[in-house]
Amino acid sequence: MIKNKRYLLLFFLCTPAFMPGGARACFYSTYALDTKRNTQTSLDDVLLDRYVEEEKSRARANYYTQELKKRERELPQKRQDPEFLRDYGYLLHVTGNTPAAIRTWEEALGKAPNDYALLCNLATAYQMLGVDHYVRAKELLEKAVQQKPGFRHHAEEFHIRLLEHLIAQSKDWEYIRRELLFPELTAAWRNRKDPPNRFSLSALPKDAEQGLTELVRQFPKQADTWMVLGMILESNKKWREARLAYQKALKYGCGMTEELRDYFEKYRVFAEKKNPIRYVGWLFLSAFILMITALIGPRILGTVKAVVEDIQEVRRQKAAADSRSHETHSKTQQSRRQEPQKK
């Protein structure tokens, strides 16, 4: 019974990766990832979902619907243009017609069989269709990276690793509980200590952090990718960013959710202490206190000194007055004793 429950849990964790409607992906086009401009993806923007929100904002404004209508009018004249078909397919996808987008990209690929963007777009689309299409997606990506090896900091090479990870999951439901997206990091994760950790990244390309940043822009709900990115960010001492990446891995249900949840509780406490905003706040407070002390400190000390001197002077005067009163009293008593003797 326990084993059945475990398999059920794994099913729900993996469903977003397998089901077409449970995944979200970004495609190459002049509207999103433009191969000509090759703008580097911002880590903060993917951590804070700015790219996703921008796409949602355009969709709410019917921007894509209007663009699609415009492209449909141009289609008869530009049917032989692969770049036009690439963007047309993208608009079909974002407006909810992914099957038509795939047909359009296949048509364009027939005209430009080595087009990098078309190969990658088709690979992503087939991946979103589910487990039966993973092998086809991997073949397309392998052909694409031959055209532009290392493009976008090896993002598509990492995409191939993601597909291999998904294929392994489809064959063995327990796989995601044993192995990370990059199996070469699994041992480092297993041997982790309390945070912070510096996981060994020697087996990865030097630009792995940026490459995975590019990949999560393409697949913002891919939990296992977020977890590995979190490990890399933690190793690079980017404490706040690592915390956000781990949060996304937990939110979207990575394979090692139970282990990561326990680790994250300790990491959260550690990251709070390393919070730069909190540190800067204390720094400004300390500087303010020092400034105030420097400005009014001498005055306060002078005032305190004057008060102390006044108190001491009052005490001296009181002591002198008491002494005189005592002498006067003694003389009066002595005079009274001498008066009977004289009589």
N, C-alpha and C positions, 0 to 999 in steps of 0.2 A: 504493500500500500504506500509506504514511504517513497519507494523507488518510483512508483507511478506519479506521485505528487511532484517529485523532482523533475521528471520528464515533462509534466504539464507546465511547471514553472519555466523550464528551458524553452518550451514551445512558445510561450507568451513573450519571453525575452527575445527570441529570434524572429518572431512574426514580422516586425517592421523591416527586417532585412530581406525577407522572402516574399512578402505580399506586395503587389504593385501599388496598391493604394496607401500602404503604410510607410513608404519611403518618399523622401524629397531629394531632388538632385538639381544641380546647376549644369547648364550645357554651354558649349561654345557658340557664340553668335555675336553680332555687333551690339546686342542688347545686354550681354552678360560678360562671359569670358571671351575677350577678343584676342585672337592669336596674333594679330598685327600689332596691337598696342602692348600686349604682354605686361600689363600693369601688375605689380606685386600685390598680393592680397595682404591686407592689414590684419594682424593678429587680434587687436582690440575689436575690430569690426566683426570678425567671426565670433569672438567670445560674447559680444553684446548683441548678436543677431541683427546687425545693421543691414547686411546684404539681404537677409530674408525679409526684413521689414520693408526695405526698398521695393522688393518684388511684390509684396503684398499691397503696398501703397499704390503701385502702378495698376495692379489688378483691380483694386477698388475703384480706381478712377477710369476704368475701362480703356486704359491706354493700350493694352495688348489687343483688345478686340478691335479698336480703331485701326491699329497698325496692320492687323490681319486683313481687314477689309481693303486697305490700301494695297497690300501685297497681292491680294486676289485679283484686283483690277490689272495689276502689272504682270500677272502670271503668264498670260498667253505670249507676251513679247519676250519674257525672260526665262522661259522654261528650260533653255539650254545652259543657263548660267548656274554652276554648282554653288557659288557663294549666295546667290539669291535663294536657291532652294534650301540651303542650310538655314538661313534666317527664317524662311517661310515655314520650314519644319519646326523650328523653335517656337514660333508663334502658334502653330497648331498644338504643340504640346502644352504650353502655358495656358492656353484657353480650353484645355480639357480633352483634346483629341490626339492622344499619344499614338494610337495605331496609325492614324493618317500621317503623323509626323515621321514614324518609322518608314512608311512607304515612300514618303518624300525624300528622306535621307538615303534610302536604298537606291532610288532613282538617280539622285545626285552622285552617289558613289559609283554608279555605272558610268557616269561621264568623267569622274575624277577619282579613279580607284585608289590613289595614294594620298588623298586629301586628309591631312591630320585631324582637322576639326570634325569632319564627317565620320571618320573611323571612331573617334572618341565619343561622339554623340550617339552613334548607333550602339556602341558598347554599353554606354550608360543606360540607354533605353531598354536594351535587352536585359541588362541586369535588373532593372525595375520590374520587368515582366515576371521574374521569379527564377527558382532554382533550375528549371528545365532549360534555361537560356544562358546560364553562367558560362558554359564552355564556349559558346559562340561569342559572348562578350569578351572573354579572355583572348580569343583568337584575334578579334578586331583590335584590341588594345596592343597586343604584341606587334601587330603590323604597324600600328600608329607610332609606337616608340622607336621603331626602326627609322621612321622619317625624321623625328625630332628627339633624339635621345637626350635625357636630362632637362627637357623643356619644363618650365615652371617648377624648377628645383626638384625634378624627378617625381612630380605629382602623379603622372600617369604610370610610372613604374611602381609607385606605391599603390596605385589603383589596381594594378595586376596582383599585388600582394593581398589586397583586400578581397579580390575575387577568389584567390586561392584559399583564403581564410573562410569565405562563405561556402565554397565547394566542400571544404573539409567539414564544416558544420552540417552540411546537408547529408553527409555520409555517416556522421557520428555526432549525436546530440550532446554527448559529454565533452566534445572537443573544446568548446569555448570555456569550459570550466578548468581545462588543463593548460591551454595555450593562449598566449596573447596574439594580437594581430601580427606582431613580429615575434616569432617563436624564440629568436635569439635573445630576447629580453625577459623571457619567462623565468629563467633561473635567477636573474637579478631581482625580479619581483618576489619570487619565493623566499629569497634570502634577505628581504628587506628588514630594516630595523625601524624603530620609532622615527618619525620625521624630525629633521629633513634627511632625505637620502640622496646620494649621488649615484644613480644607476649607471652602469657601464654602457656607454654608447659607441664603443670603438667599432662595433660591427656595422654601424649605420653610416650613411653618407654624412658629411659635415653639415650639409644644409637640410638635414632631416626635419628640423623644427619648422623651417619655412615650407618644405615639401608637404608635410602633414597639415600645415595651416592651409595650404592650397587645396588639399584633399577634403578637409572638413568644410571648406566653402562649397565644394561640389556636393558633399553629402553631410549636411549639417545635423542630421539625426543618427549618424553612424556611431554608436556608443563605443565600440571597441577601438575605433580610431581616436576618439576623444581621450580614452584612458591612456593609450600609448603617448599621445601628445602631452598629457598631463605629466607623465613620468619624465619626458624629455625636458619640459619646462621646469619641473622641480630640480632636475639635475643641473640645469642652467641657472638656478637660483632666481627664477622668475616666480616668486612665491604667490603673488596675487593671481597671475595668469594660470598657474598650475591649479590653484584652488577652483577657479571657474571651469577649467577643463574637466577636472574630476567631478564637479557638480553635474556637468552635462553628461558625462559617462554614466552617472547614477540615474539621472533623469530619464535617459533613453534606454537604460537597461543593458549594460555591458555583461559579457559572459561571467566575469568575476565580481558581480555586484556585491555578494555577501562579504568577500574579503575587502573590497574597496570601501564598503560602507564603514567597516570597523577602522580601517586605516584613515579614512577621511575625517572621522571624529577627532583623531589625534592631530591630523594635519590642520584641521580648522583652528584648533587652539594655538598651534605653532604659528600659523599664518597671521593670526590676529596680533601676535607679538611683533611680527615683522611688517605690519601694516604701515606703509610709508606715510599715509595721512595722519595716523595716530602719532608716529614718530615726529613728524614735522610740527604737529600740534603741541607736543610737549616741548619741542625745541623753541617754538615761538613764545610759549608761556614762560620758559626759563629765561629767554632773552628779555622779555617784558619785565620780569621780576628784577633781573640784574640792572636794567635801565632805570627802573623806578628807584632801586636802592642807590644807584650811582647819583641820581638827581637829588633825591631828598634825604639820603642817608646822613650826610654831614649835618643837615638842619636838625634831623631827629636826634642825632648824637649830641648836638649843641644844646638842644632843648632839654634832653635828659640830664646832661651835665649841669645845666642851670638849675633844674629842679632839685637835683641832689644837693647842690651847694646851698640852695635856699633852705632845704630841710636841715642841713647841717648847721646853718647860721641860726635858724630858729631854735634848734636844740642847744646851741651854745648860749644864746640869750636866755633861754629858759633856765639853763643850769646856773648862769650868773645870777639871775633873779632869785632862784631858789637859795643860792649861797648867801646873798645879801639878806634875804628874809630870815634865814637860819641864824645869821649873826645878830640881827636885830632882836630876834626872839631870845637869844642867849643873853644879850646884854640886859634885856628887860627883866628876865628871871633873876639875874645876878643883882640887879638894883633892888628888887623886892626883898631879897634875902639880907641885904646890907642895911635896910631901913630899921628893923627892930633892934639891931645891935647898937645903932647910934642913939636910940632913945634910952 
